[in-house]
Amino acid sequence: MPFYQRIEVDDNTALFVWKITESYNDLFREVSLKDTSLARLEGMKSESHQKGFLAVRMLLQYNGYSDFDLYYDEFGKPHLNDGVNISISHSFGFSVIILSNKNIGIDLELRRDLVKKIAYKFAEEKFVYEYENNSSEFISMLTVIWGIKEAVFKVRNEIGISFKDHIFVRPFQMNEKKTTALLDFNALKSEFLVYFTEIENYTLVWLWETES
Ligand SMILES: CC(C)(COP(=O)(O)OP(=O)(O)OC[C@H]1O[C@@H](n2cnc3c(N)ncnc32)[C@H](O)[C@@H]1OP(=O)(O)O)[C@@H](O)C(=O)NCCC(=O)NCCS
């Protein structure tokens, strides 16, 4: 089952989810790729990564674009030739893209126990202490926080941003499905409006800057 879901965020923003059930060859047959993309694909070490990359191209084609409309800047941030903003994420079984007139960020993460072990590296201590012992939602919550920080980084990818020291997430409940975040880095202070949801055992986060 390839195309999985469209989420209408607002009049000018929508996100698209592809569930990867096809074989590599089936996906490869369906997409047209630039030479540079072909070279990148061939250089990827895992088939899972290759399928994620191809599924992103399927989502582009679903939206009337192709790999030929997509280019990357020197930081690795993707752009579309027509100026529509795009953000991309893939994680094992799913690929997602978001298209908008705003500079948006998206992140998809598989929820794993591992996130508890590395929480001290990226989450504010208040989150770790408050939820550590009590909550079956601990992994869900930490995965949202992780996704938020990845997505903020995709919007404002200044060199030197630290997830723990510069990106702060306002406390939230899982059932609220939204929160805000602050990037406080050097002279730059930016607020982000954040939405999140869960798809199977994955967490999907999308956000954009509201003020700076
Ligand atoms: C770039 C980064 C955000 C990618 O996130 P990820 O969760 O590893 O992978 P995802 O699948 O969600 O996203 C990958 C996509 O992000 C996009 N991307 C890569 N670099 C980007 C950048 N600088 N800005 C915006 N988007 C970027 C690309 O589209 C890429 O997919 P593609 O190359 O196949 O098109 C991440 O690897 C990173 O460097 N994070 C910052 C470093 C950091 O502080 N890490 C953790 C410290 S605790």
PDBQT file of the ligand as one rigid body, heavy atoms in Angstrom, charges set to zero:
ROOT
HETATM    1  C1  LIG A 301      20.267  16.708   8.896  1.00  0.00    +0.000 C 
HETATM    2  C2  LIG A 301      19.460  16.000   9.943  1.00  0.00    +0.000 C 
HETATM    3  C3  LIG A 301      18.521  17.022  10.580  1.00  0.00    +0.000 C 
HETATM    4  C4  LIG A 301      18.664  14.861   9.302  1.00  0.00    +0.000 C 
HETATM    5  O1  LIG A 301      17.754  14.275  10.186  1.00  0.00    +0.000 OA
HETATM    6  P1  LIG A 301      17.596  12.686  10.352  1.00  0.00    +0.000 P 
HETATM    7  O2  LIG A 301      16.588  12.453  11.422  1.00  0.00    +0.000 OA
HETATM    8  O3  LIG A 301      18.943  12.072  10.523  1.00  0.00    +0.000 OA
HETATM    9  O4  LIG A 301      17.067  12.137   8.968  1.00  0.00    +0.000 OA
HETATM   10  P2  LIG A 301      15.692  12.461   8.254  1.00  0.00    +0.000 P 
HETATM   11  O5  LIG A 301      15.353  11.311   7.405  1.00  0.00    +0.000 OA
HETATM   12  O6  LIG A 301      14.654  12.950   9.216  1.00  0.00    +0.000 OA
HETATM   13  O7  LIG A 301      16.052  13.699   7.337  1.00  0.00    +0.000 OA
HETATM   14  C5  LIG A 301      16.882  13.552   6.247  1.00  0.00    +0.000 C 
HETATM   15  C6  LIG A 301      16.544  14.648   5.271  1.00  0.00    +0.000 C 
HETATM   16  O8  LIG A 301      16.768  15.911   5.885  1.00  0.00    +0.000 OA
HETATM   17  C7  LIG A 301      17.045  16.839   4.838  1.00  0.00    +0.000 C 
HETATM   18  N1  LIG A 301      18.206  17.607   5.269  1.00  0.00    +0.000 N 
HETATM   19  C8  LIG A 301      19.500  17.218   5.340  1.00  0.00    +0.000 A 
HETATM   20  N2  LIG A 301      20.270  18.239   5.771  1.00  0.00    +0.000 NA
HETATM   21  C9  LIG A 301      19.437  19.283   5.963  1.00  0.00    +0.000 A 
HETATM   22  C10 LIG A 301      19.636  20.619   6.396  1.00  0.00    +0.000 A 
HETATM   23  N3  LIG A 301      20.846  21.075   6.699  1.00  0.00    +0.000 N 
HETATM   24  N4  LIG A 301      18.560  21.429   6.492  1.00  0.00    +0.000 NA
HETATM   25  C11 LIG A 301      17.330  20.989   6.180  1.00  0.00    +0.000 A 
HETATM   26  N5  LIG A 301      17.067  19.718   5.752  1.00  0.00    +0.000 NA
HETATM   27  C12 LIG A 301      18.126  18.885   5.658  1.00  0.00    +0.000 A 
HETATM   28  C13 LIG A 301      17.330  16.045   3.553  1.00  0.00    +0.000 C 
HETATM   29  O9  LIG A 301      16.228  16.213   2.702  1.00  0.00    +0.000 OA
HETATM   30  C14 LIG A 301      17.430  14.627   4.060  1.00  0.00    +0.000 C 
HETATM   31  O10 LIG A 301      16.904  13.635   3.213  1.00  0.00    +0.000 OA
HETATM   32  P3  LIG A 301      17.464  13.391   1.718  1.00  0.00    +0.000 P 
HETATM   33  O11 LIG A 301      18.898  13.800   1.720  1.00  0.00    +0.000 OA
HETATM   34  O12 LIG A 301      17.221  11.946   1.470  1.00  0.00    +0.000 OA
HETATM   35  O13 LIG A 301      16.615  14.280   0.860  1.00  0.00    +0.000 OA
HETATM   36  C15 LIG A 301      20.350  15.384  11.037  1.00  0.00    +0.000 C 
HETATM   37  O14 LIG A 301      21.068  14.320  10.549  1.00  0.00    +0.000 OA
HETATM   38  C16 LIG A 301      21.320  16.349  11.666  1.00  0.00    +0.000 C 
HETATM   39  O15 LIG A 301      22.389  16.605  11.174  1.00  0.00    +0.000 OA
HETATM   40  N6  LIG A 301      20.951  16.913  12.812  1.00  0.00    +0.000 N 
HETATM   41  C17 LIG A 301      21.712  17.935  13.482  1.00  0.00    +0.000 C 
HETATM   42  C18 LIG A 301      22.880  17.406  14.200  1.00  0.00    +0.000 C 
HETATM   43  C19 LIG A 301      22.630  17.178  15.628  1.00  0.00    +0.000 C 
HETATM   44  O16 LIG A 301      22.679  18.116  16.374  1.00  0.00    +0.000 OA
HETATM   45  N7  LIG A 301      22.369  15.923  16.012  1.00  0.00    +0.000 N 
HETATM   46  C20 LIG A 301      22.002  15.445  17.309  1.00  0.00    +0.000 C 
HETATM   47  C21 LIG A 301      22.801  15.939  18.470  1.00  0.00    +0.000 C 
HETATM   48  S1  LIG A 301      22.244  15.234  19.994  1.00  0.00    +0.000 SA
ENDROOT
TORSDOF 0
